[in-house]
Amino acid sequence: MPIGEITGYIDVAQLVLYAFWLFFFGLIYYLRKEDKREGYPLVADPAVPSEQHKTRMEGFPPMPDPKVFRLADGSTRVAPREDRDPDGLKAEPMESWPGSPLLPTGNPMRDGVGPAAYAQRPDEPEKTLHGKPRMAPLRLAVDFHVEARDPDPRGMDVVGADGRSAGEIVDIWIDRSEPQIRYLEVSVHGSAPAPAVSDAEEGQSPPPPKNRRVLLPIHFTRIDGQRRQVRVKSILAGQFADVPVLRNPDQVTQLEEDRITAYYGSGHLYALADRQEPWL
């Protein structure tokens, strides 16, 4: 028999080819199963009957077994996990047929639907390798500064898409891991309502209300150093009052970052009624 031939019909090259096919099929199966650790199981279309809505949509291959990932800070994450909006879906189908577009039922820029959607990331600050919050204002990150040749946005006026003033930049938030500006802190014009006065405080003047402070992602801005203005085209000046605020004024969590960015991003569609209409 010729070299490499096992029988009259099978040789080593043929076996190697079959082995490669089996390996490649197993690799595709493994990768397709592992990529279901994020975003699965799928949620059935809300427009279909309720019994079908309760069905888990996994497809082939099935969902992988849960795996525990150990992070550098000692915490753990389990995947896959079934993420659900804790407040429920704030939208309803436009029509009754499956696949119909969803329409927000409340404030479209905060309902988490369409361009306002965001991921349910951990509600805790992202950390650097040294254990410090990755995002920090310059009032705390004193080892950072603005280059003297660049315009310092602090003190500049914030102008919305309608050309009106929304507030003033009071601080800069930087990324400690990748040194660059991530957010601008805005003191919004107008004050939040003063807290109610208790019975024990009747007859005394209430404490002065504090200005609302929100974060503005730097990528949604255009800084005009000559006019001392920070221009924002995504939302109107009055809509800055509804930007999600921070639970802790000196740090931002990963979930808060996504919510804030989604709010500004959705403004490109929802800030004005004209933006939701077709161009042609």
N, C-alpha and C positions, 0 to 999 in steps of 0.2 A: 504493500500500500504506500502511496505517496506520503511524504513527511507531513505530520499534522493531521492526517486523516484517522479518525477513530473507527468508523465503519464505512461502508460504501456510500452512505448517505449523509453522514455527520462528520464534520472536522472541527478542529479547535477554533478556527476563525468564526465558524457559525455559532459555536457555544458562547464565544466572547460577545458576539453581536446580540444574542438573546439575553445574556447577562446584563448588557448595557441597557437594553430595552426595559428589563425588569427594574433596574436601578433608577432609570429615568422616570418610569411610571411611579415608583415609590417616592421619589423626590418631589414630583408634582403633587402627589397626594398629600405628602407631609407639609409642603409649603402652603397648599390651599387650605389645609386644616388649621395650620398655625395662624394664618392671617385672619381667622375668625375670632381671634382673641379681642379684637376691637370692632365694635359696631354690630355685633351679632348677639343674640338672635334678632332678626329683623322684626319690625312692628307691622302688623297687618294694616292695610289701608283703612282709615277711620270711616270711609264711606260704605264699607261692606257690612253685612249683618253682624250683630254683636257676637254670635257664636264663632264666626270665622275670625273676628277680631281678637279672640282669646287664643288663637292657634299660634304656636311658636313656628316661625319661618326660619328654618335652618338650611335647607337645601342639602346638596351633597358636596363634600363629605360632611358627616355630622359634627357637632360642636366638640372641641377638644376638652379633655379633663382640665379642671382648674389647676393653674400653676402659680406658685408663690414666688414673687421676685423680691429679693432682698436689696434694698437701696443702701447707698453709702452712709446715710445718716442713721442706719439701724432700723428704719421703718420698713414695712412690707407692703406690697401691692399684689392683689390677686386678679388674675385674668384667665378666662373671660369673666366679665361681670355684667349684670343687666342694669344699665344706667337708665333711669327714668327721671323725667322732670318732676321734682318734688311738688310742684304746684299744678301738675297736669298739663295737658296740651291746650294752650290758649289760642286755639284756631278751630275753624270749622270748614268743611269742604264747600267750595263754591257751587258745585253741582252734586247730584246724587250718584253719578256714575263713578266707578273705581278709577283712581288716578287723577281725580279732579284736583285742581290747585287749592291750596289751603289759604284761607283769609284770616288774618289776626282778628281776635274778638275784642281786644282792648287797645292799649297803646302799642302800635306795631313796632316801635323802636325798642320796646322792652319785653315783648311777648315771646322772644326767642324763636321766631318762625322766619324761614327764608333767610334774607341777608342779616337778620338780627339773631340767628341761631348761634349757639356757643356750646362748647363741650363742658361736661360736668367734671372739671378738673378739681384736684384737692383744694379745699377751702383753707389753705395755709400758704405762707410765703415760700417762694422758691429760694433755695439756699445756695450759697457758693461752696466751694470745696473746703473753706474754712468755717462753715457753719453760720455765716452772716446772711441776712436777707439780701437776695441778689439785687432787687430794686430798692433804692433808697433816695430820699431827698438830700440835696446838698447841705441842708442844715444839720444833717446827721453824718453824711459822708464828707467830712471836712478835709479828707486827703485828696479830694477832687476839686477842680476849678474849671471855669470857662476860659478858653484861650483868649488872650488879650486882643488878638486880631479878629476874633469872631464877635458878632453882635450878641450881647447878653440879653436874652428875652425877658428877664425879670424886670417888672415895671412896665412892660409893654401892654398895650390895649389889645384885647381879643375881639376880633370882628367876625361875625357870622356870615352865612351865605347871603343874607338880606342886607348886608352892609352896615348893620347896627352893632353897637358895642355890647358885648356880652359880659365882660369882666376884665380882670387884670391878672397878669402872670405874677405869682408871688414866690414861686420856687421852681427848681428843676430837679427831676428825678433821673438818676443815672443807673446804668447797668454795671454793677461791679465786676461781673465776669467778663463782659465784652465792653470795655470802657467807651460808652457813648450815651447820648441823651435818649431816653425812652419816652418820658412823659413830661409835660409841663403842668404845673399845679395852678389852677385858675380860681381866683376869688370871684364868684359870680355876683354881678350887680344885684342889689336887692338882698334882703335878709330873710332868713328862715323865721317862721313864727316863734314868738317868745313862749317859753314853757308856761303852763297854767299856774296861777298863784294859789297855793294851798290856803286853808282857813287860817293857819298860824301866821301867814304872811300878808293877810289882808290889811290894807292901810299902808303897806310899804310899796315903794315903786319896784316893779319887776326888773330883773336883770336885763341889760341890753341884749338884743338878739345878735347872734353871730352870723357872719357872712358864710354862705355855703361854699365849700371848696371841693372841686372835682378835678380829676386827672384828664388831661388831653394828650392822646398819643401823638408823638412828634411827627409821625408819618402822615398825619391828616392836616398838617399846617404848612403855611408858607410864611417865613419870617421876613419882614421888611424892616431892615435896620434903620433906613433913612426916615421912614414915617413912624417908626417905633410902634409897629403893628404886627400882630400875629393873625393871619387870615385863615379862616376855616370855611371850606366850601361844602362840607358834607351836611352840616346842620345849621339851623337858624339861631340867632342870638337868644331868643326866648327859650329854645329847647335845651340850653345848657342847664337850666334849672332841674331837668329830669335825668341828667346823667347819673348813673349809679354812684353812690358815695361809698367811701371806705369805712369799714367797721373800726379800723384803727387808723388814725390820721397819719401815722408815721410808717406804715407798711401796707403793702398791697398783696393780696393772696392771688394764687393762680386763677381761681374761679372769678375773682373780681376783675382781673386783667382781661379775661375773655369777655365778660359781660360789658365792660367799658368799651373795648374795641368793637364788639358787635353793635353797640348803640351807635357809635359814630359811623361804622360801615353801613348800617341800615339806612342812615340818613340820605345816602345817595339815591335811594328809592323812595323812602317814606317821608322825608322831611317836607317835601312839597307835593301837592296833589298832581301837578303837571309832570313830575318825574315818573309817575306810575302809568302815564299814558304812552301809547305807541308813538314812535317818531315819524312814521310814514302813514 
